[in-house]
Structure formats: C-alpha cells, structure tokens
Amino acid sequence: MMAKAIKFGISLLLLAIVLAFADLRLIWAVVREVDATWVTVALGLAIVDRLITNFRWQILLAGRDVRLGFLRLFRVQLLANFIGSFLPGFIGVDAVRVGTLCRAGQPMAPVMAATLVDRFTLAMATLLAGAATVVFLAGRTLPAGAVEAVLVLAGLSVVMLLAALHPGARAVIRSRLLPLVPHRIRDPLLAVVQSALEYRQQPVLAGNVALLTVLLFAVRIGFAKALGLACGLDLAWIDLALVIPVLWVVVMVPITIGGFGLQDAGYVVLMAVIGVGAPVAATMSLLEHVVSRVASLPGAFFLGEARRSEGRIQTVPAVEKPD
C-alpha cells in the first residue's frame, strides 16, 4: 500500500512539473486546436496495437498447447489493459492475464510460461530498439545519462537471455539456486521455466512472433505520428523512429501509476531533441493517456471474466503443434 502511495505521489509530482514547465495556458491553447480526425486515427491504431498484441499472445499460448479463441483472449487482454491502466508497470497486466485463464481451468505452467515469454521478448525488443536508437542519435543531444541507461539495460537483457539459454548457467541455477527456494514454490517455478525453454525448439513460432513485434512497433510509431498531426505537427517518420523507442524504454520503468507523469516528462524531454516544443509534446502525451485508456475501456465490461468458473471458457479445435 505504501509503495503504491509513493508511486502515486511521484506521478503527481512529475505531472505537476511537466505542466508548470510547458505552461498550462500554452498547453490549453494547443488542446483547443487539436484535430479530432487525427485523434480518431490514433484511436484506431491503438485498437490495432491491442489486436496485434493479442495475436502475439495467442501464438505463444498455442505453442504450449493452450489453444484459445482470438475473441476470448481479446476480452482477457482488454480486461488486463483496463486494470493495468491504474497500476505501476506491467506486472498487474500479466497477473490478470494469467489469473483469468487459470481460474477458467487452463494449466498454470504453460499459461504463465507463454505470458512471461510474451512480456520478456517484447521488453527485450523494446530495449534493443532503444539501444539502436541512441546509437543513431549519437549526433544529437540526449538527456544526460539516457544513452548509458538504455545501453546498459539492453546489454543486461541480452546477457540474461544468453545465460538462460546456456546449459552451464542453467545447471548452476538448478544445483545451487533452486535448492534455496521453498519446495512449494520450487516445483511450480521449475515447471514454468521448463515450459518456457521449450520455445527453443520452435523456430517458426519465434519467427512469427518477431514479425508481429516489428509490425507492432511500426503501428506504435504511426500512433505517435497521428498524435503529432492531431496537434498540428507533421513529424518526420525518421525522427519519430529515432525518438519514440527511447520513450518506450523510459515508460517501462515502474515508478509511477499507469505511466502518468513519467510518460509526460519523457515526451517533453525527448521530443525536444527533434524540435518539438514543450506545450505540444505535453499535449501529445496527454492525448496518448486519453486515447490509450479509451481503447482499453471496453475491458471494464469484462471484469466478471476473472471470476468465471471452469468450463465457461471457449476453445478452438486443436491444431498441429508448431514446428
């Protein structure tokens, strides 16, 4: 409870700083001129974002023989996005996704493995995209410490992945670290890890997930483009492709509630690199908050999903396990 209160306080503090720095009167002047047509386009892209994300999760679940209908999963995804809008980081989102499916009768180990791999690979792809961005932005001025932080996080994610895949590292973890974990936790944890490692034998699935990730990133950059156009700025695609991935990395830091404050500060600081003034950048961020939550709002109608009993879930016919 205390941690949430602290994060809520950080959100308010950062948001207040952004609004003061950008000048609330100037922000209001930009808001009054916002083009509703481009806001609608941004909303459409936000919905496409969620559809791709859901398809990505469905593929990973199918890879563990958990075969569920797209619309069934999409309801869970919207529910998780809705609840996650008011929680710090992504942990709440994934807890809702896993908990809802498991309470509906799906096996925990494969569901948790698929969901964690979904989150980890997306986070790693975001960090790598951010690292590539700061390299290309070497000739521009970024905030002090931003380059080092992004590169260090990307490097750590690669090291963690390589360690998880290396047989020697896994042997050390099993022989020295796992015995330290309480027995009631160790066995389920081992089952999840073993289920996740089975993805190594599915290169076709991995390729499909990678392609969907690239498509997802393209949609998210298009979303930022639409927000800029809504505020009267036609930002170059290359500029957005260089700045937006760094913003994604910033927003991943779970120190605020639903990204409030942190996202706004990130927009103001990073958009300045490509010449966008603070009032417009702050307005773009506020529009993103609104549009993203509107796109997830239908999730409120599925709050009962998390409490449905076993047998209510609809599955699709089993198909051959991916290579």
C-alpha positions in Angstrom: 0.0 0.0 0.0 2.8 2.4 0.9 4.6 1.6 -2.4 1.5 2.5 -4.4 1.1 5.7 -2.5 4.7 6.6 -3.2 4.3 5.9 -6.9 1.1 7.9 -7.0 2.9 10.8 -5.4 5.7 10.5 -8.0 3.1 10.6 -10.7 1.5 13.7 -9.4 4.9 15.4 -8.8 6.2 14.7 -12.3 2.9 15.7 -13.9 2.9 19.0 -12.0 6.5 19.7 -13.1 5.6 19.0 -16.7 2.5 21.2 -16.7 4.4 24.0 -15.0 7.4 23.7 -17.4 5.3 23.5 -20.5 2.9 26.3 -19.2 -0.7 25.1 -18.7 -2.0 28.1 -20.7 0.0 27.2 -23.7 -1.0 23.5 -23.4 -4.6 24.6 -23.3 -4.1 26.6 -26.5 -2.8 23.5 -28.3 -5.6 21.4 -26.9 -8.2 23.7 -28.3 -6.7 23.3 -31.8 -6.5 19.5 -31.7 -7.7 17.9 -34.9 -10.4 15.3 -33.9 -9.9 13.4 -37.1 -6.3 12.5 -36.3 -7.3 11.7 -32.7 -9.7 9.2 -34.2 -6.9 7.7 -36.4 -4.8 7.4 -33.3 -7.6 5.6 -31.5 -7.9 3.2 -34.5 -4.1 2.5 -34.3 -4.4 1.9 -30.5 -7.0 -0.7 -31.2 -4.8 -2.3 -33.9 -2.0 -2.3 -31.3 -4.1 -4.4 -29.0 -5.2 -6.8 -31.7 -1.6 -7.5 -32.7 -0.6 -7.9 -29.1 -3.4 -10.3 -28.6 -2.5 -12.3 -31.7 1.1 -12.5 -30.4 0.0 -13.9 -27.1 -2.4 -16.4 -28.8 0.5 -17.8 -30.9 2.7 -18.2 -27.8 -0.1 -19.9 -25.9 -0.8 -22.2 -28.8 2.9 -23.1 -28.8 2.3 -24.6 -25.3 -0.8 -26.4 -26.4 -3.1 -23.8 -24.8 -5.4 -23.2 -27.8 -8.0 -20.5 -27.2 -10.2 -18.4 -29.5 -9.0 -15.0 -30.5 -12.0 -13.1 -29.2 -12.0 -15.0 -25.9 -8.3 -14.0 -25.4 -9.1 -10.4 -26.6 -11.6 -10.0 -23.8 -9.0 -11.0 -21.3 -6.4 -8.7 -23.0 -8.8 -5.7 -22.8 -9.6 -6.5 -19.2 -5.9 -6.7 -18.3 -5.2 -3.4 -20.2 -8.0 -1.7 -18.4 -6.8 -2.8 -14.9 -3.2 -2.1 -15.9 -4.0 1.5 -16.7 -4.2 2.1 -13.0 -1.3 0.0 -11.9 2.5 0.6 -11.9 4.5 -1.3 -14.6 3.2 -4.4 -16.4 3.1 -6.9 -13.5 -0.6 -6.2 -12.9 -1.5 -6.7 -16.6 0.2 -10.1 -16.7 -1.2 -11.2 -13.3 -4.7 -10.5 -14.7 -4.0 -12.4 -17.9 -2.6 -15.5 -16.1 -5.1 -15.4 -13.3 -8.1 -15.2 -15.5 -7.1 -18.1 -17.7 -6.0 -20.3 -14.8 -9.2 -19.7 -12.9 -11.0 -20.7 -16.1 -9.4 -24.1 -16.0 -6.2 -23.7 -18.1 -3.0 -25.2 -16.8 -0.8 -22.8 -14.9 2.7 -23.7 -16.1 2.2 -23.3 -19.8 -0.1 -20.2 -19.4 2.5 -18.5 -17.2 5.4 -19.5 -19.4 3.7 -18.2 -22.5 2.7 -14.9 -20.8 6.2 -14.3 -19.3 7.9 -15.1 -22.6 5.4 -12.7 -24.3 6.3 -9.9 -21.8 10.1 -10.6 -21.7 10.5 -10.8 -25.5 8.5 -7.6 -26.0 10.5 -5.8 -23.3 13.8 -7.1 -24.7 12.8 -6.0 -28.3 11.9 -2.6 -26.8 15.3 -2.3 -25.1 17.2 -3.3 -28.2 15.2 -0.8 -30.3 16.0 1.8 -27.8 19.7 0.9 -27.9 19.7 1.1 -31.7 18.0 4.5 -31.4 20.6 6.1 -29.1 23.4 4.8 -31.4 21.7 6.5 -34.4 21.1 9.6 -32.2 24.8 9.9 -31.4 25.0 13.2 -33.3 22.1 14.7 -31.4 21.8 15.9 -27.8 20.1 13.4 -25.5 19.5 14.0 -21.7 22.5 13.2 -19.5 22.6 9.5 -18.6 19.9 8.5 -21.1 22.3 6.9 -23.5 24.2 5.0 -20.8 21.0 3.8 -19.1 19.4 2.5 -22.3 22.6 0.7 -23.5 23.2 -0.8 -20.0 19.6 -2.1 -19.8 19.8 -3.5 -23.3 23.1 -5.2 -22.6 21.7 -6.7 -19.4 18.7 -8.1 -21.2 21.0 -9.8 -23.8 23.2 -11.2 -21.0 20.1 -12.6 -19.2 18.8 -14.2 -22.3 22.2 -15.8 -23.1 22.5 -17.0 -19.5 19.0 -18.5 -19.6 19.9 -20.4 -22.8 23.3 -21.6 -21.8 23.3 -25.2 -20.4 26.1 -24.5 -17.9 24.3 -21.5 -16.5 21.1 -23.4 -16.2 22.9 -26.3 -14.4 24.3 -23.8 -11.9 20.9 -22.4 -11.2 19.4 -25.8 -10.8 22.1 -27.1 -8.5 22.8 -24.0 -6.4 20.0 -21.6 -6.5 16.8 -23.7 -6.9 17.5 -25.6 -3.6 17.3 -22.3 -1.8 13.7 -21.8 -3.0 11.0 -23.2 -0.8 9.7 -26.6 -2.1 6.1 -25.4 -2.6 7.4 -22.6 -4.9 10.3 -24.5 -6.5 8.3 -27.2 -8.3 5.8 -24.8 -9.9 8.6 -22.4 -10.8 10.7 -25.2 -12.4 7.6 -26.3 -14.4 7.2 -22.8 -15.8 10.9 -22.5 -16.7 10.9 -25.9 -18.4 7.8 -24.9 -20.4 9.3 -21.6 -21.4 12.5 -23.3 -22.6 10.6 -25.5 -25.0 10.2 -22.5 -27.2 13.8 -23.1 -28.3 12.5 -26.0 -30.4 10.0 -23.8 -32.3 11.9 -21.5 -34.7 8.8 -21.0 -36.9 6.8 -19.7 -34.0 9.7 -17.5 -32.9 9.9 -16.0 -36.4 6.2 -15.3 -36.4 6.4 -13.6 -33.1 9.4 -11.5 -34.3 7.5 -10.3 -37.4 4.5 -9.4 -35.2 6.8 -7.4 -32.9 8.2 -5.4 -35.8 4.6 -4.8 -37.1 3.6 -3.7 -33.5 6.5 -1.2 -33.3 5.5 0.2 -36.7 1.9 0.7 -35.5 3.1 2.4 -32.3 5.3 4.8 -34.3 2.3 5.5 -36.5 0.3 6.2 -33.4 2.8 8.9 -32.4 2.7 10.3 -35.9 -1.1 10.6 -35.6 -0.8 12.3 -32.2 1.6 14.9 -33.8 -0.7 15.5 -36.7 -3.6 16.0 -34.2 -1.5 18.7 -32.6 -0.7 20.4 -35.9 2.8 18.9 -36.5 3.7 16.6 -39.4 6.7 15.0 -37.7 9.1 13.1 -40.0 8.9 9.3 -39.7 12.7 9.0 -39.3 12.6 11.5 -36.3 9.8 9.5 -34.7 11.6 6.2 -35.3 14.7 7.6 -33.6 13.0 9.1 -30.5 9.9 7.0 -29.8 11.8 3.8 -28.9 13.7 5.6 -26.2 10.4 6.9 -24.8 9.2 3.3 -24.7 12.2 2.4 -22.6 11.6 5.3 -20.2 7.9 4.3 -19.7 8.9 0.7 -18.9 10.4 2.0 -15.5 7.7 1.1 -12.9 7.9 4.1 -10.7 4.5 5.7 -11.4 0.9 4.7 -11.7 -0.1 3.9 -15.3 2.8 5.9 -16.7 1.3 9.2 -15.5 4.0 11.8 -15.1 6.9 9.7 -16.3 5.5 9.4 -19.8 4.7 13.1 -19.9 8.2 14.1 -18.8 9.7 11.7 -21.3 7.6 13.3 -24.1 8.7 16.8 -23.2 12.4 15.9 -22.8 12.8 13.6 -25.8 10.6 15.4 -28.3 12.8 18.5 -27.7 15.6 16.5 -29.4 13.6 16.7 -32.7 12.5 20.3 -32.2 9.0 19.8 -30.7 8.1 22.5 -28.1 7.1 21.5 -24.6 3.4 22.6 -24.9 2.9 20.4 -28.0 4.9 17.5 -26.5 2.9 17.6 -23.3 -0.4 17.7 -25.3 0.7 14.7 -27.3 1.4 12.8 -24.1 -1.9 13.8 -22.6 -3.7 12.7 -25.7 -1.9 9.4 -25.6 -3.1 8.9 -22.0 -6.7 9.6 -23.0 -6.7 7.6 -26.3 -5.0 4.6 -24.8 -7.4 4.4 -22.0 -10.4 4.8 -24.3 -9.1 1.9 -26.4 -8.9 -0.2 -23.2 -12.2 1.0 -21.7 -14.2 -2.0 -23.1 -12.2 -4.1 -20.7 -14.4 -2.7 -17.9 -17.3 -4.7 -19.3 -15.3 -8.0 -18.8 -14.5 -7.6 -15.1 -16.5 -10.7 -14.5 -14.1 -12.7 -16.7 -11.7 -13.1 -13.8 -14.3 -14.8 -11.7 -15.8 -17.1 -14.2 -15.7 -20.8 -13.2 -14.1 -23.6 -15.0 -15.9 -24.7 -18.2 -17.1 -21.3 -19.3 -14.0 -20.8 -21.5 -14.4 -21.4 -25.2 -11.6 -23.2 -27.0 -10.9 -23.6 -30.7 -10.2 -27.1 -32.2 -6.7 -28.3 -31.6 -4.3 -28.0 -34.4 -0.9 -29.5 -35.1 1.8 -28.1 -32.7 4.0 -25.5 -34.4 7.5 -26.6 -35.5 
